[in-house]
Amino acid sequence: MTRLRTAIPGPKSLELQARRRDAVAAGVGSTLPVYVDSADDGLLVDVDGNQLIDLGSGIAVTNAGNPAPAVAEAVHAQIDRFSHTCFMVTPYESYLEVCEALNELTPGEHEKRSVLFNSGAEAVENAVKIARHVTGRQAVVVFDHGYHGRTNLTMALTAKNMPYKHRFGPFAPEVYRVPASYPLHDGLTGAEAARRAISAIEKQVGADDTAAVVIEPIQGEGGFVEPAPGFLPALAQWCREHGVLFVADEIQTGFCRTGSWFALDHEGVVPDLVTTAKGIAGGLPLAAVTGRAEVMDAVHVGGLGGTYGGNPVACAAALGAIRTMRERDLNAAARRIEETVLGRLRVVAAKTDAIAEVRGRGAMIAVEFTERTPDVAARVAKACHERGVVVLTCGTYGNVIRLLPPLVIPDDLLAEGLDVLEGALLA
């Protein structure tokens, strides 16, 4: 089916791109400079009338649709009532409802508390604040290939220098990086990789000085790296034994993306704190830290918060998105996407030496190329973009194509997008 009316980008997008150069700071990048006019489940329609198949979901944000009807309805209803009061000044019920949902859905049956923020980086930063306050320790352990945000502290936590950290330092102190589990490259079992990481922590930092271990259950920007089975449980056990808080960064993996509400559910790992954002609110800015009640309640009154954190419109959107996830069983939808995409791409991988591995869980799938440079991935992405399919790249070496389709994408649209990707991979 022909969905493109013009070359990509089209003339109207090019006009807007010219305006952008005079208005927007050059440091803000865009993967594909087409300007979106409207969207539907799995489709982006640009200002030139081109229909692009969306296999990126705004980086794992529009899991439940773009927009999900329940999100749009909730936002309209809320904005007609009031747009803002600041929860720290005069609170409102929807903030409570989002926290109640998070306390129920995040891993573990223990009593929990939540606090709401605006972005994933803000959530991670506050998780570190909480861990340091509660433990009385300063050191934070993170991992090779990890990504946690663009604020000063979260840049320190993030592994990759360019483009996230280059010439933006000095960064926050007392951050220590240890090896992660990367089965394709290290060949280690989960237990072996965990022993290596724990040994590094004990030698470089010391358990008694470590406030928190912060880790993505599946590394996102680092390449959609799924650790070997047993790696995460062993780390969590070490943390429990030494009074270190185990902090799961589920910002990209959360809210049905991996075929479960959260990626840690797959191995039954229960964190002390979990950070969420992205898919939580159907495209509106919202983030959270959820954790053990005794940990969260240990922070003094006024120590957590922010002017816009848990904005009522964003809270309404989150309740609509979570309702959609439940009603449409988007965990099952993600598992169906996994079966389809992995099945097709592994057949392609068997036909070319250029692909080192196809991997992923749920609707979070990656193709890593053998060449450790961005060149091949960039060429494949460009070929897809020119044919109207939005794919993203990632990886420490920039050599990974990542797929994050909306969990509500129709089967025929997904198949059409994969046809284009397969052609680009084999070319």
RAHUNOR-V122613 format. One record per pair of residues at least 4 apart in sequence whose ideal C-beta (glycine too) atoms are under 8 Angstrom apart, sorted by the first residue. I is the first residue (numbers start at 0). J is the second residue. D is the distance in Angstrom with one decimal. If there is no record, write none. Layout:
# RAHUNOR-V122613
I&J&D, I&J&D
This chain:
# RAHUNOR-V122613
0&415&6.7, 2&49&6.7, 2&50&3.8, 2&51&7.3, 2&52&7.4, 2&387&5.3, 3&7&6.7, 3&49&4.9, 3&50&7.4, 3&386&7.5, 3&387&4.9, 4&9&7.1, 4&47&6.1, 4&48&4.7, 4&49&5.5, 5&9&3.4, 5&10&6.5, 5&47&4.8, 5&48&7.7, 5&49&6.2, 6&385&7.8, 7&31&7.5, 7&33&6.1, 7&49&6.6, 7&51&7.8, 7&384&6.0, 7&385&5.5, 7&386&8.0, 7&387&6.4, 8&12&3.8, 8&13&5.6, 8&16&6.8, 8&31&7.7, 8&32&5.2, 8&33&4.8, 8&34&7.9, 8&45&7.7, 8&47&7.7, 9&13&7.0, 9&33&7.1, 9&45&6.6, 9&46&7.4, 9&47&3.0, 9&48&7.8, 9&49&6.0, 10&14&6.6, 10&47&6.5, 11&15&6.6, 11&34&7.1, 11&45&7.7, 11&46&4.2, 11&47&4.9, 12&16&6.2, 12&32&6.3, 12&33&4.8, 12&34&4.8, 12&45&6.0, 12&46&5.9, 12&47&6.0, 13&17&6.6, 14&18&6.8, 15&19&6.2, 15&34&4.6, 15&46&6.9, 16&20&7.0, 16&32&5.1, 16&34&7.8, 17&21&7.6, 18&22&6.0, 19&23&4.8, 20&25&7.8, 23&27&5.7, 28&162&7.5, 30&55&7.6, 30&380&7.7, 30&384&7.9, 30&389&7.5, 30&391&6.3, 30&392&8.0, 31&51&7.9, 31&384&5.0, 31&389&6.1, 33&43&7.8, 33&45&4.3, 33&46&7.8, 33&47&7.6, 33&49&6.8, 33&51&6.8, 34&45&5.9, 34&46&4.8, 35&43&5.1, 35&44&7.0, 35&45&5.7, 35&46&7.7, 36&44&5.4, 36&45&6.0, 36&46&4.9, 37&44&4.7, 38&42&6.4, 38&43&5.1, 38&44&6.7, 38&53&7.3, 38&61&7.7, 38&65&4.2, 38&66&7.4, 39&44&7.6, 39&65&7.0, 40&64&5.2, 40&65&6.8, 40&405&5.9, 40&407&4.5, 40&408&6.0, 40&409&6.6, 40&412&7.9, 41&52&6.3, 41&53&5.5, 41&404&6.6, 41&405&5.4, 41&407&7.2, 41&408&3.5, 41&409&6.1, 41&412&4.5, 41&413&7.1, 41&416&7.9, 42&50&5.3, 42&51&6.9, 42&52&6.5, 42&53&6.3, 42&412&6.9, 43&50&7.5, 43&51&4.5, 43&53&5.1, 43&65&7.8, 43&389&6.7, 44&48&6.9, 44&49&7.1, 44&50&5.5, 44&51&7.6, 45&49&4.8, 45&51&6.7, 49&387&6.2, 50&387&6.8, 51&387&4.8, 51&388&6.8, 51&389&5.4, 52&387&6.4, 52&388&4.7, 52&389&6.8, 52&412&5.9, 52&415&6.2, 52&416&4.0, 52&419&7.4, 53&61&7.8, 53&65&7.3, 53&389&5.1, 53&404&7.0, 53&405&6.5, 53&408&7.6, 54&388&6.3, 54&389&5.7, 54&390&5.2, 54&391&7.9, 54&402&4.9, 54&403&6.8, 54&404&4.8, 54&416&5.3, 54&420&7.6, 55&389&4.8, 55&390&6.6, 55&391&4.9, 55&402&7.9, 55&403&5.4, 55&404&7.9, 56&60&5.8, 56&61&4.7, 56&62&6.3, 56&65&7.6, 56&403&4.7, 56&404&6.5, 56&405&5.0, 57&61&5.3, 57&65&7.6, 57&282&6.7, 58&251&7.3, 58&277&6.8, 58&391&7.0, 58&403&6.7, 59&219&7.7, 59&251&4.8, 59&256&5.7, 59&277&4.9, 59&278&5.9, 59&363&7.3, 59&403&4.7, 60&277&4.9, 60&278&6.0, 60&281&7.8, 60&282&5.7, 61&65&4.0, 61&66&7.7, 61&67&7.9, 61&278&7.9, 61&281&6.6, 61&282&5.5, 61&405&5.4, 62&254&5.6, 62&255&6.0, 62&256&6.1, 62&278&4.0, 62&281&7.9, 62&320&7.4, 62&324&7.2, 62&329&6.5, 62&362&7.9, 62&405&6.3, 62&406&4.9, 62&407&8.0, 63&67&4.2, 63&69&7.8, 63&70&6.8, 63&254&7.9, 63&278&7.3, 63&281&5.5, 63&320&4.6, 63&323&4.1, 63&324&5.7, 63&327&7.6, 63&329&6.5, 63&405&7.7, 63&406&6.8, 63&407&6.5, 64&68&7.2, 64&70&7.2, 64&281&7.1, 64&323&6.7, 64&405&6.4, 64&407&4.9, 65&282&6.7, 65&405&6.4, 66&70&5.1, 66&71&4.5, 66&281&6.3, 66&282&6.5, 67&71&7.0, 67&281&5.2, 67&319&6.3, 67&320&6.0, 67&323&4.6, 67&407&7.5, 68&72&6.1, 68&323&7.9, 69&73&6.2, 69&319&3.8, 69&320&7.3, 69&322&5.2, 69&323&4.9, 69&326&8.0, 70&74&6.2, 70&280&7.6, 70&281&3.7, 70&282&7.2, 70&283&7.8, 70&316&4.9, 70&319&4.0, 70&320&5.4, 70&323&7.1, 71&75&6.3, 71&319&7.6, 72&76&6.3, 72&319&6.6, 73&77&6.2, 73&315&4.1, 73&316&6.0, 73&318&6.0, 73&319&3.7, 74&78&6.1, 74&283&7.1, 74&312&5.7, 74&315&5.7, 74&316&5.3, 74&319&7.4, 75&79&6.5, 76&80&6.9, 76&315&6.9, 77&81&7.6, 77&82&7.8, 77&93&7.3, 77&311&5.6, 77&312&5.1, 77&314&7.8, 77&315&3.8, 78&82&5.7, 78&312&5.7, 81&311&6.5, 82&310&7.9, 82&311&7.0, 82&312&6.0, 83&307&7.5, 83&310&6.1, 83&311&6.7, 83&312&7.9, 84&88&5.9, 84&89&4.6, 84&90&7.8, 84&91&6.5, 84&311&7.2, 85&89&7.3, 85&306&5.7, 85&307&7.8, 86&90&4.9, 86&91&7.0, 86&94&5.2, 86&115&7.5, 86&304&7.4, 86&308&6.8, 86&309&5.0, 87&304&4.9, 87&306&7.8, 90&94&6.1, 90&95&7.7, 91&311&5.4, 91&314&7.7, 92&96&6.2, 93&97&6.5, 93&311&5.6, 93&314&3.8, 93&315&5.7, 93&318&6.5, 94&98&6.6, 94&115&6.3, 94&309&4.5, 94&311&7.4, 94&314&5.5, 95&99&6.1, 96&100&6.5, 96&314&7.2, 96&318&5.8, 97&101&6.4, 97&113&7.5, 97&115&6.4, 97&285&7.6, 97&287&7.4, 97&309&6.9, 97&314&4.9, 97&317&5.0, 97&318&6.5, 98&102&6.2, 98&112&7.4, 98&113&3.9, 98&114&7.6, 98&115&7.0, 98&287&7.6, 98&289&7.8, 99&103&6.5, 100&104&6.0, 100&317&7.6, 100&318&7.2, 100&321&5.4, 101&105&5.7, 101&111&7.6, 101&113&4.5, 101&275&6.9, 101&287&5.6, 101&289&4.6, 102&111&4.1, 102&112&7.0, 102&113&5.8, 102&289&6.3, 104&260&5.0, 104&261&7.5, 104&321&7.6, 105&111&6.7, 105&249&8.0, 105&260&7.6, 105&261&6.2, 105&273&5.1, 105&275&7.6, 105&289&4.8, 106&247&7.7, 106&261&5.7, 106&263&4.8, 106&264&5.8, 106&267&8.0, 106&268&6.8, 106&269&5.0, 106&270&6.4, 106&273&6.9, 107&111&7.3, 107&269&3.9, 107&270&7.5, 109&269&7.5, 109&291&5.9, 109&292&7.4, 110&291&7.4, 110&292&4.1, 111&289&5.6, 111&290&6.4, 111&291&6.5, 111&292&5.8, 111&295&7.4, 112&289&7.4, 112&290&6.7, 112&291&8.0, 112&292&5.0, 112&295&3.7, 112&296&6.0, 113&287&5.3, 113&288&6.8, 113&289&4.3, 113&290&7.9, 113&295&7.5, 114&125&7.0, 114&287&6.7, 114&288&5.4, 114&295&7.0, 114&303&5.0, 114&304&7.5, 114&308&7.4, 114&309&7.9, 115&285&6.5, 115&286&7.1, 115&287&5.2, 115&308&5.0, 115&309&3.2, 115&314&7.3, 116&121&4.2, 116&122&5.1, 116&125&6.2, 116&276&8.0, 116&285&7.8, 116&286&4.4, 116&287&6.6, 116&288&7.3, 116&305&6.0, 116&308&4.5, 116&309&7.6, 117&121&5.4, 117&284&4.9, 117&285&7.0, 117&286&6.0, 117&305&6.7, 117&307&5.4, 117&308&5.9, 117&310&7.8, 118&122&7.1, 118&148&7.4, 118&276&6.1, 118&284&6.3, 118&286&5.4, 119&123&6.4, 119&147&7.8, 119&148&5.9, 119&248&7.8, 119&250&3.9, 119&274&6.7, 119&275&8.0, 119&276&3.7, 119&277&6.4, 119&286&5.5, 120&124&6.2, 120&147&6.9, 120&148&2.7, 120&149&5.7, 120&150&4.7, 120&153&4.4, 121&125&6.4, 121&148&7.8, 121&150&7.1, 121&286&5.8, 121&305&7.2, 121&308&7.7, 122&126&6.4, 122&250&7.0, 122&274&4.0, 122&275&6.8, 122&276&5.7, 122&286&4.0, 122&287&6.0, 122&288&5.3, 123&127&6.7, 123&147&4.7, 123&148&5.5, 123&152&7.9, 123&153&5.3, 123&156&6.8, 123&213&6.9, 123&246&7.9, 123&248&6.0, 123&250&7.5, 123&274&5.2, 124&128&6.6, 124&148&7.2, 124&150&5.8, 124&152&5.0, 124&153&5.8, 125&129&6.3, 125&288&5.3, 125&303&6.3, 126&130&6.4, 126&211&7.2, 126&213&7.1, 126&246&5.0, 126&272&4.9, 126&274&5.2, 126&288&5.0, 126&290&7.7, 127&131&6.2, 127&139&5.6, 127&152&6.4, 127&156&7.8, 127&210&7.4, 127&211&6.3, 127&213&7.0, 127&246&7.6, 128&132&6.2, 128&298&7.8, 128&302&7.6, 128&303&7.6, 129&133&6.1, 129&244&7.9, 129&272&6.5, 129&288&6.7, 129&290&7.0, 129&294&6.6, 129&295&6.8, 129&297&7.9, 129&298&5.9, 129&303&7.5, 130&134&6.0, 130&136&8.0, 130&139&7.3, 130&210&4.4, 130&211&3.7, 130&244&4.4, 130&246&6.5, 130&271&7.9, 130&272&6.9, 131&135&7.7, 131&136&6.6, 131&137&6.0, 131&139&7.8, 131&210&4.8, 131&211&7.6, 132&297&6.8, 132&298&5.5, 132&302&7.0, 133&244&7.1, 133&294&5.3, 133&297&4.8, 133&298&7.4, 134&210&4.6, 134&211&7.6, 134&242&6.6, 134&243&7.4, 134&244&6.5, 136&207&7.5, 136&208&5.6, 136&209&6.1, 136&210&4.0, 137&173&4.4, 137&208&7.0, 137&210&6.2, 138&173&5.0, 138&174&7.8, 138&175&6.0, 138&204&4.9, 138&205&7.7, 138&208&4.8, 138&209&4.8, 138&210&6.1, 139&156&6.9, 139&173&6.4, 139&174&5.2, 139&175&7.1, 139&209&7.6, 139&210&6.0, 139&211&5.3, 139&212&7.9, 139&213&6.1, 140&175&5.2, 140&176&7.7, 140&177&6.1, 140&200&5.5, 140&204&6.3, 140&209&5.9, 140&211&7.1, 140&212&4.6, 140&213&7.0, 140&243&8.0, 141&145&5.1, 141&147&7.0, 141&156&4.8, 141&157&8.0, 141&158&7.3, 141&174&6.4, 141&175&7.3, 141&176&5.5, 141&177&7.8, 141&212&8.0, 141&213&5.2, 141&214&7.2, 142&158&7.3, 142&176&6.6, 142&177&6.1, 142&178&7.2, 142&179&3.9, 142&196&7.3, 142&214&5.7, 142&215&8.0, 142&218&7.5, 143&158&5.6, 143&176&6.2, 143&177&7.3, 143&178&5.4, 143&179&4.9, 143&181&7.6, 143&221&7.8, 143&395&7.8, 144&158&5.5, 144&159&7.7, 144&179&5.6, 144&181&6.8, 144&218&5.1, 144&221&3.1, 144&222&6.3, 144&224&5.9, 144&395&5.1, 145&156&6.8, 145&157&6.5, 145&158&5.0, 145&176&7.8, 145&179&7.0, 145&213&7.7, 145&214&6.9, 145&215&6.1, 145&218&6.0, 145&221&6.0, 145&248&7.9, 146&157&5.1, 146&158&7.0, 146&159&6.7, 146&163&7.5, 146&215&7.3, 146&218&7.1, 146&219&5.8, 146&220&3.5, 146&221&5.9, 147&153&4.5, 147&156&4.1, 147&157&5.3, 147&213&6.6, 147&215&7.8, 147&248&5.9, 148&152&8.0, 148&153&3.0, 148&154&7.1, 148&156&7.2, 148&157&6.7, 149&153&6.4, 149&154&6.1, 149&157&7.8, 149&163&6.2, 150&154&6.7, 151&155&7.0, 151&167&7.8, 151&170&6.2, 151&171&5.7, 152&156&6.7, 152&170&7.7, 152&171&4.4, 152&174&8.0, 153&157&6.2, 154&163&6.1, 154&164&5.1, 154&167&6.1, 154&168&7.9, 154&170&5.6, 155&170&3.7, 155&171&4.5, 155&172&7.9, 155&174&4.4, 156&174&5.9, 156&213&6.3, 157&163&5.3, 157&164&6.6, 157&220&7.8, 158&176&6.4, 158&221&6.6, 158&395&6.9, 159&163&5.6, 159&164&7.3, 159&220&6.8, 159&221&7.2, 159&395&5.8, 160&164&4.8, 160&165&5.6, 161&165&4.9, 163&167&7.9, 164&168&6.8, 164&170&7.2, 170&174&7.2, 175&200&7.3, 175&203&5.6, 175&204&4.9, 177&195&8.0, 177&196&4.8, 177&199&4.0, 177&200&5.8, 177&203&7.3, 178&185&7.5, 178&192&7.2, 178&195&5.6, 178&196&5.7, 178&199&6.5, 179&192&7.4, 179&196&7.2, 179&214&7.7, 179&218&6.7, 179&221&7.8, 179&224&6.9, 179&226&6.7, 180&185&7.0, 180&187&6.6, 180&189&6.2, 180&192&3.7, 180&193&7.4, 180&196&7.8, 180&224&7.7, 180&226&3.6, 180&227&4.9, 180&230&4.1, 181&185&5.2, 181&224&5.3, 181&226&7.8, 182&186&7.0, 182&187&7.2, 182&225&7.6, 182&226&7.4, 182&227&4.8, 183&224&8.0, 183&355&6.4, 183&356&5.0, 183&358&7.6, 183&367&6.7, 185&192&6.5, 187&191&4.0, 187&192&4.3, 187&195&7.0, 187&227&6.5, 188&192&6.9, 188&227&5.5, 188&228&8.0, 188&229&6.6, 189&193&6.1, 189&226&6.4, 189&227&3.8, 189&228&5.0, 189&229&3.0, 189&230&3.7, 189&231&7.6, 189&232&7.8, 189&233&6.7, 190&194&6.5, 190&229&5.1, 190&230&7.7, 190&233&6.1, 191&195&6.6, 192&196&6.4, 192&226&6.9, 192&227&5.8, 192&230&5.0, 193&197&6.0, 193&229&6.9, 193&230&5.1, 193&233&3.5, 193&234&5.7, 193&237&7.6, 194&198&6.1, 194&233&7.6, 195&199&6.7, 196&200&6.5, 196&230&7.9, 196&234&6.7, 197&201&6.2, 197&233&7.5, 197&234&7.2, 197&237&5.2, 198&202&6.1, 199&203&5.6, 200&204&5.3, 200&205&7.9, 200&206&7.1, 200&209&6.5, 200&212&7.5, 200&237&8.0, 201&205&6.6, 201&206&6.2, 204&208&5.8, 204&209&5.3, 205&209&6.8, 206&237&7.9, 206&241&3.9, 206&242&7.8, 206&243&6.4, 207&241&7.5, 209&241&7.3, 209&243&4.8, 210&243&7.0, 210&244&6.5, 211&243&6.4, 211&244&4.4, 211&245&7.5, 211&246&4.9, 211&272&7.6, 212&234&6.1, 212&238&5.6, 212&243&5.9, 212&244&7.5, 212&245&5.6, 212&246&6.7, 213&246&4.5, 213&248&6.1, 214&231&7.4, 214&234&6.9, 214&245&7.9, 214&246&7.3, 214&247&6.7, 214&248&6.6, 215&219&5.9, 215&221&7.6, 215&247&7.7, 215&248&4.7, 215&249&7.7, 215&250&7.8, 215&251&7.1, 215&252&6.8, 216&226&7.7, 216&231&6.2, 216&247&5.9, 216&248&7.9, 216&249&6.5, 216&252&5.6, 216&261&7.6, 216&262&3.7, 216&263&5.1, 216&265&8.0, 216&268&7.5, 217&223&6.3, 217&224&6.8, 217&225&5.1, 217&226&7.6, 217&251&7.8, 217&252&5.2, 217&257&6.7, 217&262&5.3, 217&360&6.5, 217&363&6.5, 218&222&6.4, 218&223&6.9, 218&224&4.2, 219&223&6.6, 219&250&7.7, 219&251&3.9, 219&252&7.3, 219&393&7.0, 220&393&5.2, 221&393&7.2, 221&394&6.7, 221&395&5.7, 222&365&6.3, 222&367&6.3, 222&393&5.7, 222&394&3.8, 222&395&6.3, 222&399&4.5, 222&401&8.0, 223&358&6.7, 223&359&5.7, 223&363&6.0, 223&364&7.2, 223&365&3.5, 223&393&6.7, 223&399&6.5, 223&401&5.4, 225&358&5.9, 225&359&7.1, 225&360&6.2, 226&230&4.0, 226&231&6.1, 228&266&6.8, 229&233&5.9, 229&266&7.8, 230&234&6.6, 231&235&6.2, 231&263&6.9, 231&266&5.6, 231&268&4.9, 232&236&6.2, 232&266&5.7, 232&267&7.5, 232&268&5.6, 233&237&6.5, 234&238&6.5, 234&245&6.8, 235&239&6.6, 235&245&4.8, 235&268&5.1, 235&269&7.3, 235&270&7.1, 236&240&6.4, 237&241&6.3, 237&243&7.4, 238&243&4.2, 238&244&6.7, 238&245&4.1, 238&271&7.4, 239&245&7.4, 244&271&4.3, 244&272&6.0, 244&294&6.9, 245&268&7.9, 245&270&4.9, 245&271&5.1, 245&272&7.7, 246&270&6.3, 246&271&6.7, 246&272&4.6, 246&273&7.4, 246&274&7.0, 247&261&7.5, 247&262&8.0, 247&263&5.5, 247&268&7.6, 247&270&4.0, 247&272&7.3, 247&273&4.6, 247&274&7.2, 248&274&5.2, 249&253&3.9, 249&261&5.0, 249&262&6.2, 249&263&7.0, 249&273&5.4, 249&274&6.5, 249&275&5.6, 250&274&5.8, 250&275&6.3, 250&276&4.5, 250&277&5.4, 250&286&7.4, 251&256&7.0, 251&277&5.8, 251&363&7.5, 252&256&5.5, 252&257&5.4, 252&261&6.7, 252&262&3.8, 252&363&6.7, 253&260&7.2, 253&261&5.2, 253&262&7.4, 253&273&7.9, 253&275&4.8, 253&277&7.1, 253&278&6.0, 253&279&7.1, 254&260&6.9, 254&261&7.9, 254&275&7.2, 254&277&7.4, 254&278&3.6, 254&279&5.9, 254&320&7.4, 254&321&7.7, 254&324&6.4, 255&259&7.4, 255&260&6.3, 255&278&7.3, 255&324&5.2, 255&329&4.1, 255&330&4.8, 255&332&7.4, 255&333&5.4, 255&361&7.4, 255&406&5.8, 256&262&7.7, 256&278&6.1, 256&333&6.3, 256&361&5.6, 256&362&6.0, 256&363&5.4, 256&403&7.5, 256&406&7.5, 257&261&7.8, 257&262&4.6, 257&265&7.0, 257&333&6.5, 257&360&4.4, 257&361&3.8, 257&362&7.7, 257&363&5.6, 258&265&8.0, 258&330&5.6, 258&331&7.8, 258&333&4.3, 258&334&4.1, 258&337&6.2, 258&360&6.2, 258&361&3.6, 258&362&7.7, 259&264&4.0, 259&265&5.9, 259&330&5.8, 259&361&7.5, 260&264&6.1, 260&330&6.7, 261&273&6.9, 262&360&7.1, 263&267&7.8, 263&268&4.4, 263&269&7.3, 263&270&6.3, 263&273&7.6, 265&360&7.1, 270&290&7.7, 271&290&5.8, 271&291&5.5, 271&294&6.0, 272&288&5.9, 272&289&7.1, 272&290&3.8, 272&291&7.6, 272&294&6.8, 272&295&8.0, 273&288&7.4, 273&289&5.2, 273&290&6.9, 274&286&7.1, 274&287&7.2, 274&288&5.6, 275&279&5.3, 275&286&6.4, 275&287&4.9, 275&289&7.0, 276&285&6.9, 276&286&3.7, 276&287&7.4, 278&320&7.2, 279&285&5.3, 279&286&7.0, 279&287&6.9, 279&317&5.3, 279&320&6.8, 279&321&7.9, 280&284&7.3, 280&285&4.0, 280&313&5.2, 280&314&7.8, 280&316&4.3, 280&317&4.1, 280&320&5.8, 281&316&4.9, 281&317&7.4, 281&319&6.3, 281&320&3.9, 281&323&7.7, 282&316&7.2, 283&310&7.9, 283&312&6.5, 283&313&4.3, 283&316&4.2, 283&317&7.6, 284&307&7.7, 284&310&7.6, 284&313&5.9, 285&309&7.2, 285&310&7.3, 285&313&4.1, 285&314&7.0, 285&316&7.1, 285&317&5.5, 288&295&7.6, 289&295&8.0, 290&294&5.0, 290&295&4.8, 291&295&6.7, 292&296&5.7, 293&297&6.6, 298&302&4.3, 298&303&5.7, 304&308&6.0, 309&313&7.1, 309&314&5.8, 310&314&6.8, 311&315&6.4, 312&316&6.6, 313&317&6.4, 314&318&6.6, 315&319&6.6, 316&320&6.2, 317&321&6.2, 318&322&6.3, 319&323&6.5, 320&324&6.5, 321&325&6.5, 322&326&6.0, 323&327&5.7, 323&329&7.2, 324&329&4.5, 324&330&7.7, 324&406&7.8, 327&332&6.7, 327&406&7.9, 327&407&6.7, 328&332&6.6, 329&333&6.3, 329&406&4.3, 329&407&7.2, 330&334&6.8, 330&361&7.9, 331&335&6.5, 332&336&6.5, 332&362&7.7, 332&406&4.6, 332&407&6.8, 333&337&6.5, 333&361&3.6, 333&362&4.5, 333&406&5.3, 334&338&6.7, 334&361&6.3, 335&339&6.5, 336&340&5.9, 336&361&6.8, 336&362&4.2, 336&364&7.9, 336&404&6.2, 336&406&7.0, 336&408&7.4, 336&413&6.8, 337&341&5.7, 337&359&6.8, 337&360&6.4, 337&361&5.2, 337&362&6.7, 337&364&6.9, 338&342&6.0, 339&343&6.5, 339&410&7.6, 339&413&6.4, 339&414&7.6, 339&417&7.6, 340&344&5.9, 340&359&7.5, 340&362&7.7, 340&364&4.8, 340&402&6.3, 340&404&7.9, 340&413&7.6, 340&417&6.7, 341&345&5.8, 341&357&6.4, 341&359&6.7, 341&364&6.4, 342&346&7.0, 343&347&6.8, 343&417&5.4, 343&421&6.8, 344&348&6.2, 344&357&4.5, 344&364&7.1, 344&366&6.1, 344&417&7.6, 344&420&7.7, 344&421&7.6, 344&424&7.8, 345&349&6.7, 345&357&5.0, 346&350&7.3, 347&351&7.1, 347&354&7.2, 347&357&7.8, 347&421&5.3, 347&424&5.3, 347&425&6.4, 348&354&4.2, 348&356&7.5, 348&357&4.9, 348&366&7.4, 350&425&6.6, 351&424&7.0, 351&425&6.6, 352&369&6.5, 353&368&5.7, 353&369&5.8, 353&370&7.2, 353&375&6.1, 353&424&7.8, 354&366&5.9, 354&367&7.3, 354&368&6.1, 354&369&6.9, 354&424&7.0, 355&367&4.8, 355&368&6.1, 355&369&4.5, 356&365&7.9, 356&366&7.8, 356&367&4.9, 357&364&7.3, 357&365&7.3, 357&366&5.4, 357&367&7.9, 358&364&7.4, 358&365&5.6, 358&367&7.3, 359&363&5.2, 359&364&3.5, 359&365&5.3, 359&402&7.6, 362&402&7.5, 362&403&6.5, 362&404&5.5, 362&405&8.0, 362&406&5.7, 363&401&7.7, 363&402&7.7, 363&403&6.3, 364&401&7.3, 364&402&4.5, 365&393&7.4, 365&394&8.0, 365&399&5.1, 365&400&6.8, 365&401&5.0, 365&402&7.3, 366&379&8.0, 366&399&6.8, 366&400&4.5, 366&424&7.0, 367&394&6.7, 367&398&6.2, 367&399&4.8, 368&375&4.5, 368&376&5.8, 368&398&4.6, 368&399&7.3, 368&400&7.9, 370&374&6.6, 370&375&5.2, 370&398&6.1, 371&396&4.3, 371&398&5.6, 372&396&6.5, 372&397&7.0, 372&398&6.3, 373&377&5.1, 373&392&7.0, 373&396&7.1, 373&397&3.2, 373&398&6.3, 374&378&6.5, 375&379&6.4, 375&398&6.6, 376&380&6.2, 376&392&4.7, 376&394&7.4, 376&397&6.1, 376&398&5.2, 376&399&6.2, 376&400&5.5, 377&381&6.2, 377&392&6.7, 377&397&7.4, 378&382&6.4, 378&423&7.9, 379&383&6.5, 379&390&7.6, 379&400&5.8, 379&420&7.6, 379&423&4.7, 379&424&6.0, 380&384&6.2, 380&390&5.4, 380&391&7.4, 380&392&5.4, 380&400&6.4, 381&385&6.4, 382&386&6.8, 382&422&7.6, 382&423&3.9, 382&426&6.5, 383&388&4.3, 383&389&7.5, 383&390&4.8, 383&419&5.6, 383&420&5.8, 383&423&5.2, 384&388&7.1, 384&389&7.0, 384&390&7.6, 386&419&4.8, 386&422&7.8, 386&423&7.8, 387&419&7.5, 388&416&4.9, 388&419&4.4, 388&420&6.5, 390&400&5.6, 390&401&7.4, 390&402&6.4, 390&420&6.5, 391&400&7.4, 391&401&5.0, 391&402&7.8, 391&403&6.9, 392&397&6.1, 392&399&6.4, 392&400&6.0, 392&401&6.9, 393&397&7.6, 393&399&5.0, 393&401&4.8, 394&398&5.2, 394&399&3.5, 400&420&7.6, 402&420&7.8, 404&408&4.6, 404&413&6.1, 404&416&7.3, 408&412&5.5, 408&413&5.0, 409&413&7.0, 410&414&6.3, 411&415&6.4, 412&416&6.5, 413&417&6.3, 414&418&6.5, 415&419&7.1, 416&420&6.4, 417&421&6.0, 418&422&6.6, 419&423&6.5, 420&424&6.2, 421&425&6.2, 422&426&6.2
